[in-house]
Amino acid sequence: MNHTPWQYRYAHRTRQMGSSVIRELLKLTEQPDIISFAGGLPAPEVFPVEKFREACNIVLQEHGARALQYSTTEGYRPLREMIARHSNRYGIAVTAENILITSGSQQALDLIGRMFINRGDRILVESPTYLGALQAWNAYGAQYVTVPVDDEGMVTEKLEGALRTGPKFIYVLPNFQNPSGVTLSLERRRHLVELADKYGVPIIEDDPYGQLRYEGQHLPPVVAVDSQYRRDNGSTYSGNVIYLSTFSKLLAPGIRLAWVIAPKDVTRKLVMAKQAMDLHTATFNQMVAYEVGKGGFLDEHVKVIRATYKERRDVMLEVMEELFPSEVYWTKPQGGMFLWGILPEGMDSAEVLKKAVERKVAFVPGAAFHPNGGGQNTMRINFSYSAPETIREGIGRLGRLLKELIRDSRT
């Protein structure tokens, strides 16, 4: 085997890097005959293409030179002010100075790793948890302390023991969690904030799906619960939570725009880290997103997304109820883009996937979402991307396969 001169020059941290299971599985979606429930893809039918076309023309006609020039690391100020106004509606009392625009939430997660994680630091996460966060932080040598998840989200009754291990921070996805689809109850949000305060451990709240609720009552974000707990006076945010969200699920993932809300001193540090990374997020993308989002368009557009995804979720749940074997359990999310299947003990979803691909249907095996192992009998299934008739066909194929495999395992 020929060795390149680069082989012995990689930094030690590259040993912790691995290819994303999901990215590899997404290659399956390039095969036109495979029905894929594997990716976390928004439905392209809901992308506001015409609105983007109009916004691009306006930005280029009225602000062309500025849109194509370098900009500030913090981000386009009108966009940050729009996010601040929107956040205040949800009980997060912040200004533009608390907000940093990033190139997608993935960059925000990497910045947090770069700023906070030393090799060997413990990070407290749900199990299962978002694979992209694990990928971002593995490179910095993070170790994980896990707390299980049930139908009401992170089991905070088991949080105190994990907090005694001295984690650097808690990472939580409270709304329609990726991968499980479950939502952290209000009672548990309060319990999480109280325990985090008691042990002096900050919280990273990752909330890409919060506005994609299809039933039930909206719950205040953890950052808002934390502000109430501290009785912030509203003049300046100085709480225990760093909040992340994104335009990927509200507008389109291709524009790579997300934001971080943090106390001002933390935001300043994040800005310095981002300067070294990429100077700033694309000016043109930010100005176009502002032009698209201003004037109340986002509020109307999210109703279209909710209606589309609710129909798809309902179809998936209906067909699973009809065609999945009774031995399989699955979550019934009130929003978001995913549900979570739990197969009988002893079944390996990675092996099931191999057979499923032969039937031209795909999902994501769940083990990769468990940072400290386990979860071989779990699976993540996406309902946002495929049209209802495709969901019926694909879930039908998967249901028939699972019935066969469970029947065969008994003989």
DRENNU-233192 format. One record per residue (C-alpha): residue number from 0; x, y, z. Coordinates in Angstrom, 3 decimals, decimal comma. Example, Ala and Ser with C-alpha at 12.3 -4.5 7.8 and 13.67 -1.06 7.14 Angstrom:
0 12,300 -4,500 7,800
1 13,670 -1,060 7,140
This chain:
0 0,000 0,000 0,000
1 1,325 3,445 -0,917
2 1,488 5,975 1,911
3 0,984 9,656 1,179
4 3,228 12,215 2,924
5 0,112 13,482 4,759
6 -0,722 10,240 6,512
7 1,554 10,843 9,527
8 0,821 14,539 9,843
9 -2,834 14,586 10,898
10 -3,559 16,150 14,297
11 -4,333 13,718 17,134
12 -7,918 14,977 17,305
13 -8,641 13,543 13,827
14 -8,589 10,092 15,429
15 -11,900 10,963 17,063
16 -13,443 11,965 13,732
17 -15,711 9,616 11,832
18 -18,038 9,835 8,888
19 -21,662 10,476 9,774
20 -23,831 7,377 9,578
21 -26,625 9,578 8,292
22 -24,503 11,238 5,600
23 -23,508 7,799 4,365
24 -27,126 6,671 4,368
25 -28,176 9,795 2,482
26 -26,244 8,423 -0,475
27 -29,054 5,879 -0,663
28 -31,484 8,693 -1,417
29 -29,587 9,283 -4,656
30 -30,935 5,939 -5,841
31 -34,302 6,945 -7,304
32 -36,000 3,620 -6,565
33 -35,331 3,693 -2,806
34 -37,922 5,221 -0,480
35 -35,759 6,875 2,152
36 -36,946 7,801 5,626
37 -33,277 8,175 6,601
38 -32,422 11,852 6,071
39 -33,542 14,726 8,250
40 -34,675 16,575 5,159
41 -37,359 19,264 5,020
42 -39,917 18,854 2,247
43 -38,686 20,733 -0,834
44 -42,317 21,460 -1,725
45 -42,513 23,965 1,153
46 -39,420 25,969 0,173
47 -40,595 29,524 -0,647
48 -38,755 29,639 -3,973
49 -40,658 32,598 -5,428
50 -40,194 34,614 -2,243
51 -36,458 33,916 -2,407
52 -36,344 34,979 -6,062
53 -38,031 38,292 -5,222
54 -35,763 38,816 -2,208
55 -32,595 38,122 -4,224
56 -33,642 40,701 -6,815
57 -34,433 43,336 -4,164
58 -31,173 42,743 -2,302
59 -29,081 42,960 -5,469
60 -30,942 45,989 -6,820
61 -31,021 47,998 -3,582
62 -27,991 46,728 -1,612
63 -25,896 44,884 -4,206
64 -22,467 46,205 -3,253
65 -23,056 45,677 0,472
66 -24,522 42,205 -0,037
67 -21,431 41,067 -1,941
68 -18,904 42,612 0,476
69 -17,272 41,359 3,670
70 -19,363 42,012 6,781
71 -19,190 41,889 10,573
72 -18,686 38,564 12,337
73 -21,753 39,050 14,560
74 -24,047 39,023 11,540
75 -26,343 41,358 9,608
76 -27,831 43,629 12,252
77 -31,409 43,878 10,881
78 -31,556 40,072 10,829
79 -30,297 39,860 14,422
80 -32,841 42,477 15,483
81 -35,623 40,513 13,772
82 -34,544 37,355 15,648
83 -34,441 39,335 18,922
84 -37,995 40,614 18,383
85 -39,206 37,111 17,574
86 -37,423 35,668 20,620
87 -38,967 38,249 22,914
88 -42,410 37,021 21,826
89 -41,433 33,616 23,222
90 -40,280 35,028 26,528
91 -36,548 35,340 25,786
92 -35,620 38,927 26,692
93 -32,626 39,621 24,449
94 -31,228 42,258 22,095
95 -29,146 41,984 18,919
96 -26,011 42,050 21,111
97 -26,948 38,615 22,488
98 -27,172 37,083 19,024
99 -24,549 35,617 16,683
100 -25,444 34,418 13,183
101 -23,704 31,162 12,245
102 -23,360 29,089 9,085
103 -25,954 26,560 10,192
104 -26,446 25,073 13,649
105 -23,631 22,636 12,967
106 -21,162 25,524 13,038
107 -22,693 26,748 16,290
108 -22,154 23,317 17,851
109 -18,544 23,292 16,647
110 -17,952 26,793 18,056
111 -19,315 25,650 21,418
112 -16,957 22,667 21,351
113 -14,031 24,889 20,431
114 -14,817 27,332 23,234
115 -15,767 25,050 26,092
116 -14,455 21,506 25,662
117 -11,021 20,389 26,799
118 -9,956 16,822 26,069
119 -11,588 14,508 28,614
120 -14,335 16,962 29,647
121 -17,637 15,315 30,435
122 -20,721 16,531 28,587
123 -24,160 15,552 29,901
124 -26,476 14,480 27,066
125 -29,715 12,643 26,516
126 -29,447 9,090 25,217
127 -30,321 8,999 22,402
128 -29,152 12,445 21,311
129 -28,412 14,385 18,134
130 -25,633 12,725 16,167
131 -24,348 16,021 14,728
132 -23,505 17,318 18,206
133 -21,573 14,149 19,020
134 -19,643 14,492 15,759
135 -18,799 18,123 16,485
136 -17,587 17,433 20,015
137 -15,810 14,126 19,497
138 -13,044 16,036 17,708
139 -12,403 18,004 20,926
140 -12,075 14,840 22,992
141 -15,415 15,026 24,814
142 -16,616 12,208 27,075
143 -20,343 11,720 27,585
144 -22,484 11,229 30,658
145 -25,951 10,115 29,583
146 -29,473 10,398 30,940
147 -32,251 8,284 29,382
148 -35,237 9,624 27,473
149 -38,883 8,553 27,712
150 -42,110 9,903 26,210
151 -41,739 13,142 28,225
152 -38,135 13,778 27,175
153 -35,037 13,650 29,359
154 -35,766 11,709 32,560
155 -34,774 14,500 34,959
156 -35,338 12,203 37,962
157 -32,064 10,553 36,902
158 -30,264 13,838 36,268
159 -28,849 14,494 39,715
160 -26,529 11,478 39,726
161 -25,183 12,481 36,310
162 -24,643 16,069 37,484
163 -22,492 14,840 40,371
164 -19,894 13,695 37,797
165 -19,072 17,360 37,148
166 -20,090 17,820 33,481
167 -18,959 20,952 31,625
168 -22,504 21,572 30,384
169 -25,870 19,883 29,700
170 -26,978 19,490 26,080
171 -30,716 19,138 25,502
172 -33,137 19,178 22,554
173 -36,422 19,891 24,341
174 -38,833 20,055 21,395
175 -39,571 17,032 19,144
176 -36,081 15,753 19,773
177 -33,848 14,472 16,994
178 -33,845 11,457 16,913
179 -36,704 10,372 19,190
180 -39,373 12,976 18,395
181 -40,279 13,349 22,103
182 -40,806 16,665 23,895
183 -39,531 17,654 27,338
184 -42,551 18,340 29,558
185 -42,933 21,716 31,281
186 -42,502 20,104 34,707
187 -39,213 18,552 33,584
188 -38,033 21,810 32,013
189 -38,412 23,449 35,411
190 -36,717 20,529 37,139
191 -33,818 20,686 34,649
192 -33,328 24,416 35,257
193 -33,466 23,990 39,050
194 -30,927 21,152 39,073
195 -28,612 22,917 36,620
196 -28,665 25,967 38,889
197 -28,129 23,871 42,028
198 -25,006 22,215 40,567
199 -23,765 25,300 38,693
200 -23,841 23,564 35,301
201 -24,910 25,593 32,239
202 -27,306 24,323 29,557
203 -27,012 24,274 25,767
204 -30,568 24,271 24,362
205 -30,755 23,151 20,727
206 -34,170 24,063 19,305
207 -34,401 23,624 15,519
208 -37,982 22,303 15,575
209 -39,697 24,421 18,243
210 -42,093 26,119 15,812
211 -43,045 22,870 14,082
212 -45,793 21,878 16,534
213 -48,860 20,161 15,062
214 -50,927 19,561 18,193
215 -50,912 20,363 21,894
216 -49,829 23,503 23,718
217 -46,656 25,436 22,927
218 -44,148 25,084 25,787
219 -41,746 27,883 26,745
220 -38,135 27,237 25,724
221 -35,752 26,172 28,476
222 -34,017 29,556 28,123
223 -37,315 31,285 28,990
224 -37,941 28,946 31,940
225 -34,419 29,761 33,139
226 -35,080 33,522 32,838
227 -38,259 33,186 34,920
228 -36,414 31,096 37,499
229 -33,747 33,786 37,829
230 -36,315 36,595 37,653
231 -34,299 38,389 34,971
232 -35,456 41,990 34,821
233 -35,561 41,918 31,015
234 -32,914 44,611 30,522
235 -30,119 42,160 29,759
236 -29,965 38,411 29,341
237 -27,424 36,859 31,699
238 -28,837 33,400 32,204
239 -27,544 29,855 32,450
240 -28,650 28,800 28,938
241 -27,113 29,172 25,488
242 -29,901 28,800 22,936
243 -29,474 27,614 19,323
244 -31,974 27,688 16,480
245 -31,958 27,722 12,693
246 -33,623 28,883 9,489
247 -33,008 25,438 7,962
248 -36,428 24,154 9,023
249 -38,321 27,465 8,621
250 -36,970 28,656 5,251
251 -34,467 26,279 3,643
252 -31,364 24,363 4,774
253 -29,374 25,364 1,695
254 -28,918 28,961 2,896
255 -26,969 27,636 5,938
256 -28,216 30,181 8,463
257 -28,659 29,671 12,192
258 -28,224 31,713 15,342
259 -26,931 31,536 18,896
260 -28,455 33,453 21,812
261 -26,141 33,833 24,804
262 -25,128 36,290 27,527
263 -23,172 39,159 25,940
264 -19,779 38,088 27,315
265 -20,293 34,592 25,891
266 -21,403 36,046 22,551
267 -18,205 38,111 22,390
268 -16,112 34,965 22,922
269 -18,090 33,112 20,269
270 -17,502 35,999 17,876
271 -13,733 35,708 18,410
272 -13,868 31,960 17,758
273 -15,919 32,465 14,602
274 -13,544 35,153 13,308
275 -10,778 32,568 13,289
276 -13,057 30,032 11,615
277 -14,661 31,853 8,667
278 -14,683 35,634 9,374
279 -18,484 35,787 9,047
280 -21,546 34,021 7,683
281 -22,359 34,829 4,032
282 -23,567 38,444 3,824
283 -25,793 37,849 0,804
284 -27,567 34,886 2,446
285 -28,270 36,902 5,586
286 -29,659 39,888 3,707
287 -31,864 37,671 1,554
288 -33,153 35,783 4,628
289 -34,016 39,102 6,275
290 -35,824 40,289 3,147
291 -37,778 37,005 3,005
292 -38,568 36,921 6,704
293 -39,551 40,513 7,419
294 -43,116 41,799 7,377
295 -44,662 38,743 8,998
296 -43,961 36,310 6,139
297 -42,344 33,750 8,466
298 -45,437 33,551 10,659
299 -47,607 32,750 7,635
300 -45,114 30,415 5,988
301 -44,655 28,263 9,093
302 -48,402 27,516 8,973
303 -47,892 25,959 5,522
304 -45,007 23,842 6,858
305 -47,031 22,697 9,863
306 -49,999 21,674 7,718
307 -47,777 19,731 5,292
308 -45,795 17,891 7,980
309 -48,857 17,198 10,130
310 -50,503 15,401 7,209
311 -47,366 13,326 6,626
312 -46,952 12,481 10,308
313 -50,605 11,461 10,552
314 -50,327 9,198 7,502
315 -47,174 7,559 8,865
316 -48,710 6,919 12,288
317 -51,911 5,587 10,704
318 -50,057 3,141 8,433
319 -47,739 2,014 11,254
320 -50,767 1,345 13,455
321 -52,255 -0,724 10,646
322 -49,200 -2,599 9,320
323 -46,421 -2,681 11,938
324 -46,153 -5,729 14,193
325 -47,489 -5,297 17,715
326 -44,042 -6,165 19,132
327 -42,624 -2,861 17,801
328 -43,047 0,355 19,804
329 -42,874 3,829 18,283
330 -43,164 7,382 19,567
331 -46,053 9,648 18,550
332 -44,450 13,088 18,197
333 -46,527 16,249 18,550
334 -44,300 18,024 16,030
335 -40,892 18,055 14,376
336 -39,708 15,670 11,662
337 -38,955 12,283 13,249
338 -40,358 9,375 15,141
339 -38,451 6,631 16,935
340 -39,004 2,917 16,672
341 -38,002 0,351 19,284
342 -37,736 -3,232 18,078
343 -37,916 -6,306 20,340
344 -34,799 -6,931 22,442
345 -32,178 -8,835 20,511
346 -33,119 -7,411 17,106
347 -30,396 -5,334 15,435
348 -31,764 -2,448 13,360
349 -28,514 -2,294 11,355
350 -29,192 -5,835 10,148
351 -32,828 -4,937 9,514
352 -31,654 -2,005 7,377
353 -29,642 -4,296 5,100
354 -32,780 -6,310 4,386
355 -34,892 -3,155 4,121
356 -32,616 -1,747 1,423
357 -33,223 -4,947 -0,557
358 -36,932 -4,012 -0,328
359 -36,028 -0,479 -1,487
360 -36,772 1,325 1,773
361 -34,335 2,963 4,236
362 -34,217 4,408 7,774
363 -31,432 5,222 10,236
364 -30,339 2,543 12,746
365 -30,482 4,029 16,241
366 -27,202 2,858 17,801
367 -25,217 5,861 16,485
368 -27,402 8,220 18,556
369 -26,327 6,545 21,819
370 -22,915 8,021 22,682
371 -21,945 5,338 25,188
372 -23,323 2,338 23,326
373 -26,627 0,517 23,266
374 -29,706 1,175 21,168
375 -29,040 -1,590 18,636
376 -32,771 -2,323 18,547
377 -33,795 1,288 17,799
378 -34,448 3,191 14,575
379 -35,091 6,773 13,474
380 -37,755 7,348 10,834
381 -38,273 10,696 9,081
382 -41,781 11,715 7,994
383 -41,246 15,280 6,708
384 -39,583 14,573 3,372
385 -41,778 12,030 1,599
386 -45,225 12,633 0,107
387 -48,157 10,807 1,773
388 -48,486 8,150 -0,959
389 -44,740 7,435 -0,733
390 -45,022 7,120 3,050
391 -47,847 4,581 2,657
392 -45,792 2,474 0,282
393 -42,513 2,706 2,222
394 -43,990 2,056 5,675
395 -45,952 -0,826 4,164
396 -42,709 -2,405 2,912
397 -41,039 -1,866 6,280
398 -44,011 -3,246 8,226
399 -44,151 -6,416 6,139
400 -40,403 -6,931 6,556
401 -40,550 -6,501 10,348
402 -43,430 -8,975 10,624
403 -41,431 -11,535 8,640
404 -38,276 -11,016 10,727
405 -40,108 -11,275 14,056
406 -41,997 -14,378 12,889
407 -38,764 -16,009 11,667
408 -36,994 -15,220 14,959
409 -39,557 -17,383 16,790
410 -39,184 -20,452 14,601
